């Protein structure tokens, strides 16, 4: 499906976008991959990393409708990954989050329809399910917008969503944060001892994203089957393997908008859910003819909602194996965003109240 196609990736310089680009080039023969993002520094770094003439870099913001209309010309497939995603920052900048995550998504949809893009895949998150924070609320709204786009009169585009939990080691996430804190301060900050999160290696997640993209008929939400981890177990594994006997753990309290447990499939969605071998499909509330036809003979319904505290929880050995395989227990510093912080900023990276008091922002 991806051979000889022009593919545009919004937010393409992020962790998802770079792994997606890597797999598209490694497994297929696309005609062109357009990386659409607003950060020139990351584009230059990615340009040097890949050094491939098939990749074209486009500076642009998803808020810019005219820019999107131009850059989606001749595009066959869109992967919409761009978003404001850091929960505490989104909480204090809610309107900016709406502008990017909701209005920006509608802009990309409109340009896709206008340019007769064949397939549009939207990357969404477990934080959009029973959302507590503005980031999750905007992602939940964007899911609805993407699904409803299949009903636009005259549209030739297939619109579907791909929902996942946390990808191991993505920029600014907890794994690189813990590693930086241990390496520079010999102390980890933990928000709550009971917290759990869904986790999956990024390579496997992108493999599923591509697989589901090929199967999409328009209107589905594809959901990864993911194990979960207790964050305290994750912290202790990293302390044991890259720390020392003096490495400490500091409990700092839950940040604004932060959940104790995450949900991938809600109690309201379970009756509309189809289980496949390595993923789930949530069918839409609204009637979409292509969905009705494709899934009419499939068994619908799962027993209970899919939450990070009740699904398969990895033991410490499994967490260690996952971290080792992805290189997070070696000596390298991977996360450039966090590595630029001073020791004082890093020490208070997760301590939202302390950051507020000192007027510090690591972002």
N, C-alpha and C positions, 0 to 999 in steps of 0.2 A: 504493500500500500504506500510506503514511503519512498520507493525507488522513483527517481526522476521527477520528484515533486519539490516545489518551493515551499519551505516551512518557515513560519515566523514564530518566534518565542518571545513573548513579553516577559520582562524581568529575567532575561536570559543569562545574565552574568552571575546570578545567584547559584547556590549549591544545586538546586533542582535543575536549573537551566544548563549548567555546565555538564552534569551527568547525563542529561537528556541529549545534549549535543554530542557527547562522547559516544553514546550508544547508537544514535542515528548514523553517525559516520562509521562506526565499527561494524554495525549489523546490516546496514542498508546502503543504498547508493543514491542519496538525495541530490537533486539538481542544485539546490541552494538552501542554506540555513541563514535566516535573518535574525540577528540578535538585537531586539528592540529594548533599550533601557536608557535610564537618564544619568548614569554615572560614568563619566569618561575614564576615570582612573581604573575602574574594574574592567571596562572594555579593553583598554590597553593591555592590562595584565592577561586577560583571556586571549587576546590576539596573539601575544607572545607564547602563551601556553599551548595553543592549538596549531598556530601557524599553518592554516589550511585555507586555500583560495575559495573553497566552497562557502566559507563563513563570511557573511557581510554584516558589519556592525552599523547600527542606526541609533543615533542619539535621539531620544524622544520620550515623552511622558504619555501615559494612557489618558491623562486629562485633556490632551491636545487632539481634538477630533479631526482637524484638518490634516495634521501630521499623520495620523493613523490612516486616513482615507488615501493618502499618497503612498504610504509604505506598505499597505496591504494589496496594492495593485499587483496582479500576477501571482498572488499567494494561493496555494492549494489547501494548506493545513495550518491552523493556528493553535498553539499551546499557550493559554493565558495563565501565566504564573505570577505576574506583577502584583504586588500588594504591600501595604503597610502592615507589618505583622508583629512587632514587638509589643506585647500586651500592656506593660505599664506606660509606654510612650503613647500608644493609641488611646489609653484611658485619659491622658491629659491633653490630647489633641483629637477629640472625637470628630470634629467637622472635617479635618484634613483626612482622617481615616475614611469617612463617608465619601469624600471627593475622589479618592483613589480606588477604594475597594468596591464601591457601588457605582458611582457615576463613571469611573474609569472602565469598569466592566461593561456597562451599557454602551460606552463609546466604542469599545473593541467589537462588541456584537454588531452595532450599526455598520461599522466599516466592513466587517466580514460579510454581512448581507449585501451591502452595496457593491462589494468586489467579487461576489459570487464564490466565496471560499467554500470548499466542499465539506470541511470538517473543522469543528471548533471544540477543543477540550479544555475545560476549566479546572484548575487544581484548587481544591478546597481542603478543609481541615476539620478535625474532630472538635475543635473549639467552636465551630458553628452549630453544633448539636446541643440543644438546651442551653443556649449561650448565656454566659454570665457577664462577659465583657464586650466592649464595643467592637473589638476585632472580630470576635465570634459572631456578633449580631450582623456586622456588615457582610461577612462571608455567607451566613445563612440567607441573607437577602439576595446576595449575588447568585447563589445557587438557584433561587426561585426565578430570577431574571433570565439566567442561562436556559433553564428548562422551558420557560414560557416562550423563549425565542423560537422554538420549533413550531409555534403556531402562527408566526408572522406570515402574512399572506404573501405568496410568491417567493418565499425564501428557499434557496437551494442548498442551504447549509445544515448539516447535522450538528446539533448542540448537545453535548453531554458533560457530566461532571465526574471528577475523580477525587474521592475523599480519602485522606490518609491521616495518621497520627504523626508523631515526631519521627523525623529521619535522623539517623545517627550522625552527629557531628556537623549539622548544618550551621551556617554562619550565625554566631551570636547565641547558639543554643547551650544547653546545660553541660554537655560533655566537654567542649573546648573551654568553657568557663571554669569547670572544676579543674581541668588540667592546668590552666594558667594560674589559678589560685594556688594550687599545690606547688607549682614550679617557682613562683615568685614570692608567695607569702607563707607557704606551708600551712595554709588554713583554708578550709572549705566553708562556704556559707550555704546553709540549707534552710529553706523556708518552713517546711513542716515534715516531721518524721514519718507521717502516715501517707504522704503523697505518692501517687502512682501515675505512670504515663505509658502510653503505647509507644513502642520503639521498633524500628526496622532499619536495616542497612539501606543506604540510599540507592545502591546498585540494584538491589532486589525490587525496591519500590518503583524505580523507573522502568524496569523490565515489565512490571505489572501495568504501569501506566501505558506503555506502548501496546501491550496485549489488549487491554481494555479499549484503547483508542481504535483498534482495528475492528473490535466487535460492536462498537456503539452504533445504534440506529437513530438515536436522538431522543433525549428525555430522561435517560437513566442517570442514577448516581452510582458509580462503581466504587466499591469500598474494599480496601486492602484487609486481608486477614493478618493481624499483627499480634505478636506477643506483647506483654506489658512488663514493666519493671517497677519495683519499689525504688524510689529515688534515693532513699537512705542506703539501700543495697548497692546501687550504682556508685554512690559517693564512697562507701567503704571499700569497694573493689578497687577504685582508683587510688584511694589513700594507701591501701595495702600494696599496690603494685608500682606506683610511681612516687609515693610519699615515703616517710620514714617514721620512726617511733615518736617523733615530736609533732607530727602532722595533727592538727586539731580540726574539730568540726564546731561551727557556731550556728545555732538556731536563731533565725532573724524574724520569723513570722511571715505569714502569707502576704503577698503583694496585692495591690488593688487589681481586681478583675481576675485573680488567679483561682482556679479550681483545685480541690484536693484530688479528685479523680476526673478523668475525661470519658467521653462517650462517643463511640463511632456510629452506633445505630440506636436511635431513641425508641422508647416504648410506643411512640406514635408511628414509627416507621416499620416496626418488626412485622406487622401483618402484610406489608407490601414488599417484603424482602425475599429475594431468591438467593439461595446459597449455591455457589459453584465450588470447584475444588480449591482454588486459592484466592477467591474473592467473593464478595457479595454484590448483589444488584438491588438497589432500592428503586422501585417503580414510582412514577410521579402520581400525585393526587389528581392532576388534571388529565383528561383523556387526550392521548396523542396516538393517532392511528398506527404509526410505525411501531410503537411500543406494544400496543394491543396485539398486533399481528405477530411480532417476534416472540413474545413471551406468553402467548395464550395457553400453551400446553405445559408450562413450567409450574411446579409446585411452589406456592407462595406461603410465606410465614415462617418465622423462627420463634423459638420458645420464649426468649427474653431479650431485653436490650443488651447491647454489647458495650460493657463498661470496663475501664482499665483495672478496676479492683476485682472483677469477677471472671475475667478471661484468663487464659494461660499466663501465669506469672513466672518469669524466668528466675531460676535460682542463681546464686552468685557465680557458680561455675559457668552457667550459660551466658551471663553478663560478661564475664571475663573473656570467654571465647569470642563473643561478638565484638568486644572492644579490640582484642588482639588482631582479629581478622581485618579490621578496618584501620589498624595502625594507631589507635589512640592510647596505647600503653608504651609507645616508644618515646624517644626524646625530642621529637620535632614539635615545633609550635606551628599549628595549622591555621588558626583563626586570626587573620590580620587585624580585624576590627578590635578584638580584645587585646592583642599583643601591643597595640599602640597606647593602651591605657597606662597611666602611672600606677605605681604600687598602691597608692592611697585610693585611687579611683577603682582599681581592681578589687581591693579589699571590700569596698562598699558597693560593688556592682549590682548585687541582688538585694541590697538593703535599701528598699525604696524610701523608707522613712528617714534613714540617715542621709540619703542622697538629697532629699527635700530640704533637710535642715542645713546642709552644707552648700546647697544650690549647685550640686555637681550633676553633670549629665554625661555618661560615657558614650552617648550616641551623638 
